Amino acid sequence: MSNHLFGILLFVQPSQKFFAVSFHRRRYDASRWLRSILLALVTALLVIFEFNLNPAIQIAVPLTQAKSNSNQLNAQSLVAQGQKLYEAGDYTQAVEILQQAIEAFQASGDQLGQAMALGNLALVVKQLGQIQASYKYITKSLEILQANRNVETQNFASLQVLAQTLEIQGSLLLELGRTQQALDSWKQAVRIYTQLGDEVGRIRSSINLAQAEQTLGLYRQAQRNLEQLVDSVDKQPDSVIKITLLRSLGDVLQLVGELDKSTKVLQKSRDLAQKLRSPDQLAATLLSIGNIYRASGNRASEQLNTFSEARLTPLHCRTSNAQQPISQEASQAYQQAVQYYQQAATLSKSPVGQIQAKLNQLSVLLEMHNWSQARLLSADIQPRLSQIPVSQTAIFTRINLAQSLVCFKQTTNADIPEWREIAQDFATAIKQARSIGDQRSEAYALGALGALYLETKDLDNAQKLTEEAFKIAQTMQLGDIAYLWQWQLGYILRIKGDIPGAIAFYNQAYDTLQSLRNDLVALNPDIQFSFRDNVEPVYRQYVDLLLLPENRASGIVNNKQPKTNQKKLQQARKVIEALQFTELENFFREACLQPVPKQIDEVVDKTDTTAAVIYPIILKDRLEIILKLPTESELYHYTTNQQANEIEKNLDKLQQLLTQPDRINDVKKLSGTVYNWLIQPLENKLANTNVKILVFVLDGSLRNIPMAVLYDQQDQKFLIQKYAIALAPGLQLIDPKPLQKRTFNALIAGVSKEREIENRTFSPLTYVEYELRAIQSAIPKTEELLNQNFTRKNVQNQMQAAPYTVVHIATHGEFSSNAEKTFILTWNQLLKVKDFDKILRLGNSSKSRAIELLVLSACQTALGDKRATLGLAGIAVRAGARSTLATLWSVDDESTAVLMSKFYDELENPTLTKADALRRAQISLLESDEIPYLWAPYVLVGNWL
């Protein structure tokens, strides 16, 4: 560590203890934050020009009914002068003039004028970066207005002054990080505007209100409120407020993952801004559209990866892996994002708007590994920072740039800029945050500087800064920041060899994330991309620590497993379950899942004592397995020493070979390797029990492989020939109950003909009709929807009309890590997973009997999406069915029809579970043709009984 960099540390007072944030997360999270603040500033500007410096308001009848005199006339003249100075950017002189106006209003007894002038002064002082002073002035304005509120009947002008002053207070509170109070201020403003019949004021405050809801993580609520506003103003004349409203809604839709809908709304905002010839509004909307394409690029890029250990610490940059491939889809999306950002920077007249667009462009260039342009752009941005007045916006802009520079250095090992220069940016941000009393920004910047010291291997100073940042975040109850610094402290202590201390901080980070469960959407604006960088690594690294043997040796072999502390094993399993749970909620972009109210071991200790549960988890340098046997209180732990990248390569290759019918010998070889990793260590323990069913809670690329195909090379048997198999997205999300009756009534549906929907061609499925007839033979009580009859409306009507126990759908479908791209093909549309979920649940809304079995035949995982099975798990959990039977790839439809017929025949046997019935059906196919392509893709998710 150089003495120069240490000098930076002294500058930010290392004698105090410190706390930290993710280079990648905050590179994106900070940009989201900046977008949020920019929206607040835009609406604040509307307040400025539509009210606060509007002469029509200045001459409102004063509360005191004072007679017009020279002092009052002078005060009004001074306010008008202050307005001109403000518009000219001469804030310092404007402050002096407005202070004189306040004194003149006070001398004339005009309290309304005094309150109005104080509000104007608050806005001007805010532009100078003096947030605390600004808040003092706005508080004084409100005190005057509130003191006189009940003295005499208030007129329109006084109530409007009050409402608009509350608006200013809300924007200041948001800048100060006091979001709930900002929310309350804007709610009061909305009520007053509604009372006055001021529709523009009501809409303006409602937009700000939605912004506060987003900052609090209430994205769905903000979405609903903004959609209602759009409906209410749809027929009103075109205006700037309408542009802002549409842009606000588009931003929220992006954050909840509805990118297509967001794009359409933002295009309306863009078209309206062009029509009204409003360059600043157009620039802001182009920035939002650019964010859509960046999010799309992030999604496409993330679909190539399954293992997320690249993010070691909160601020470690994901782009540090310069060898990571960029798909053509991601590259195209990123290029479009850059074009929109360039247009936004050119059009914007605001220094803040220009820098925001350039910072977003810089982040995309880093993702594209375009190092030369990134270097030039960062050099262009740096001097522009001095143009922005000190505020939370300016502080996070500086942090955002510094973090992008860190990513640049991590990736390229460039000498320029020097670490000391980047540290100075963080130090400046800390100083600015303290100058305005913004503890959120201070906690963030301190942790970021701590991360920089960690990057330069100065662990002691990294720890001091991180501890200070954590202390502030903890005191201010900033959970979304606190967990990052708990994570960073755990990582630092692990490097120092303090494993108990590291575990303690990782446990705190885990607990904080659990408490933030409903707000994880707010923490992760870039969909799964952000989740995998900023949440998932905490769980994995925590499990890694918990499963370290007490005296870890190098080279543990499977038959000499170290004994792991039971308390740590139980906690590790709890964390694995939580990871599965949280990942699925992130898939849906809302905290929508409810765990089953039961003890986690109750399923296999009481409900089904023939089932064992296997938890494999892929860590950076090994595969860990936790085994739960029925009725045994202890968990068993097995370690296979294999690097994660080797595991992933093997699984990727196996996944490819499984869809090639002529590669059976290669499949046996590769699946035999996976068997040795996953099952061989457990063989003896399983053999000494009454276990007949293996329930897997899978991790990473293991989800893409049907466990049935794992091959025991010694016995020359596939795993399905030994055990029935089921998958579970965590035991807390399923409620296994045996089938009480074997008399089913089924809704069967399918598409057998070629279809072209949304520019995609779906080939005919010749055997669908045969498959549906076979089901009708096994389940006489059926209702069929085939081809033209298989529409969303018809399914909806049927689900409302009868409580079906089986819903069998034979059609094209695709599972994806993107909920918007997970769909079932109906005759006339691609039915997305969220809509599909709602339709299926219609049948259960007023009935206690759930769908026992949902079958999705002829579906497949999205090509090239390594996390596509999230879509399958998402359907299984949200559909309201106890069990879901689906295919991992599109299978020969003749063999599918045969298997389904055999499955339903076996299911009539009251001694068999669903898992048993599927096993027998698969074995019947296997015995006639050993090729796994035909019999292996069928997986049962959820209740196996």
Secondary structure, DSSP 8 states (H G I E B T S, - for coil): --HHHHHHHHHT-TTS------HHHHHHHHHHHHHHHHHHHHHHHHHIIIIIT-HHHHTS--TT-----HHHHHHHHHHHHHHHHHHTT-HHHHHHHHHHHHHHHHHHT-HHHHHHHHHHHHHHHHHTT-HHHHHHHHHHHHHHHHHTTTTS---HHHHHHHHHHHHHHHHHHHHTT-HHHHHHHHHHHHHHHHHHT-HHHHHHHHHHHHHHHHHTT-HHHHHHHHHHHHHHHTTS---HHHHHHHHHHHHHHHHTT-HHHHHHHHHHHHHHHHHTT-HHHHHHHHHHHHHHHHHHHHHHHHTT----TT--STT--GGG-TTS---HHHHHHHHHHHHHHHHHHHH--SHHHHHHHHHHHHHHHHHTT-HHHHHHHHHHHGGGGGGS-SSHHHHHHHHHHHHHHHHHHHHH--SSS-HHHHHHHHHHHHHHHHHHT-HHHHHHHHHHHHHHHHHTT-HHHHHHHHHHHHHHHHHTT-HHHHHHHHHHHHHHHHHHT-HHHHHHHHHHHHHHHHHTGGGHHHH-TTTHHHHHHHTHHHHHHHHHHHTS-TT--SS--TTS-----HHHHHHHHHHHHHHHHHHHHHHHTS------SS-TTHIIIII-TTEEEEEEEE-SS-EEEEEE-TT-SS-EEEEE---HHHHHHHHHHHHHHHT-TT-HHHHHHHHHHHHHHHTGGGHHHHHTS---EEEE---GGGGGS-GGG-EETTTTEEGGGT-EEEE-S-GGG------S-S---EEEEE--S-EEETTEEE---TTHHHHHHHHHHH-SSEEEEEGGG--HHHHHHHHHH---SEEEEEEEEEE-SSGGG-EEE-SSSEEEHHHHHHHHHHTTTT-S--EEEEEEEEEEE-TT-TTTHHHHHHHHHHS-EEEEEEESS---HHHHHHHHHHHHHHHT-TT--HHHHHHHHHHHHHHH---HHHHS-EEEEE---
